[in-house]
Each structure stands twice: as C-alpha cells, then as structure tokens.
Amino acid sequence: MSSWFTRDLEAYDSYLEHFPRTAYAAFVRARRASVFYDHNHFPEAVQALEEIVWRTPAADLLPWQAARLLDSLRAMGDSGGAAAWAGSFRQGFQTAHQKLPSTEDKDMITWQFHLLTSDEDYCS
C-alpha cells in the first residue's frame, strides 16, 4: 500500500479514536474500509466492513458495504464464509430493518438485501 493511503488510514483511525459516535463516523469507517478493499487487502477489508455492517445497520451505506463484504470474502476464496455471513446477516436483518426511519428507506434496503442474500451463485 502506498504511503498516501497509509496516511489516510492513520487519519481515519485518529478520527475514529476521538469521535467514534459522530454522524460522520460511519462515513469515515466506510472510507477506511474502501482503502483496504481498493488495494486488495481483503482480510482487513472484511474486518472493517463487518464493523460497519454490524455497528451501523440502518446506515445509508449498508447495502454498498454489505456487497463489498461479500465480494471480499469471495475474492479470498471463502465462498463458505460468504454464505455464512449472508445467513447471519439475514437473521439480524429484521432488527436493523425496524430501525430504518422511513418506508422508502425500508423498501430500498429490503430490495437490496434480498438481492445480496438470496442469490446462491453470488454467495457460492
């Protein structure tokens, strides 16, 4: 990884250390995960993406980050992990779904979640 992205990671980590619960923290977590994902550091990407998915399940970023998490697991050759993750996410989805603020958001997340977790080819 280049020094530019290493500095970005350091900045993201510093922000999250000092401001872990701000509205902007979810975006910073997503940018941090993107650095790993974009540079093919998939184990680190998976860890960062799982934190986003489980920590902020009602975030607007959820469908995109969930898709990247599944992509990372598949890139690592872990199709079983992708299927297991989709299954565990499916179990926790109802709780996250209830926290969404509007019907339009719920419809969008439900549709994207269905696409992510129901496609057997995608998870295997």
N, C-alpha and C positions, 0 to 999 in steps of 0.2 A: 504494500500500500504506500502511496506517495506521502511525502511529509505534509502536503497540503491537506490531505484527508485525515492524517493523524492529528493535525492541529484542529480540524473540525471536530473530531471525536473528543478531543480534550475540552474544547469549548462546550460541546453538548453535555459532557459528563459534569463539568463545573456548574453549568446552569441547573441541571437536574439535582445536583447535590445541594444547591442553595434554594432552589424553587421547585421542589418536586410536585407540588399540588396546584400550581397555577393553571389557568386556562391554556396558556401557551405550552405547557409541559408535554401535552400529548403530541403536538406538532414537533417539538424538539426530539421526543422519543422516535417519531416516525423518520425524521431526517437522520438520526443516528443509525437506525436500522437500515436505511437506504444506503448509507456508506458501506456497510458490510455487504449488503445484497449486491450493490452495483460493482463491487470489487471481488465478487465470487467467494467471499468468506462466509460460506453458508452456515456452518455451525454457530458462529457469532450472530449471524442474521436471524437464525431460528430463535436463539435465546432472546434477542432484542424484540423480535416480532411477537413472541409469546407474551412478553411483558405488556406490550401494547394491547393485544387482544384480550388478555385476562384482566388487566388493570383498568382499561377504559372501554368496556364492551359496548357502550352506547355512542361512542365517538363516530363522527362522520368518516373517519379514516378506517374504520373497521373492515369493510369489505375489501378494500385495496390491500390492507396489511394481512388479512387472512389469506388472500390469494397468493401474496408473496411468501407467506409462511409455507403454504402447500408447495409452491414452486421450489423453495429452498430445500425442503425435505426430499422432493423428487430429484433435484439436482445432486443431492448427496447419495442418491440411490436407495433412499429409505421409503419405498412405497408403502411398507407396513406402517411406518411411523406416520405417513401422510393419512392413511386410512384411520389409524387410531386417533390421531389428532382431530380429524373431521368428526369421528364418533363422539369424542369427549366434548368437542365444541357444540355438537348437536344437542347434547344433554344440558349444557349450560345456556343454550340459546334462549330458552323460554324466559329465564330470569332477565337476561340482557334485553330481550325484546320488550318486556314490560317497562323498562326504564326509559325507553325512547320517548321523546317529547311530543311527536305529532304522528298522526295517521299516515301522512305522506312518507315520513321517515321510516315508519314501521313497514310500509309496503315495499319501499326500496330495499331495506335491509333483508326482509323476508325473501324477496325475489333473488337477491344476490347470494344470500346464504344457501338457498335451495340449489342454485347453480353450482356453488362451491362443494357442497357436501353430498349431492345426490348423483353426481357423475362418477360412476365406478371407474371409467377409464382415466379420469383425472386423478383419482386417488390411488390408482394401482399402477 
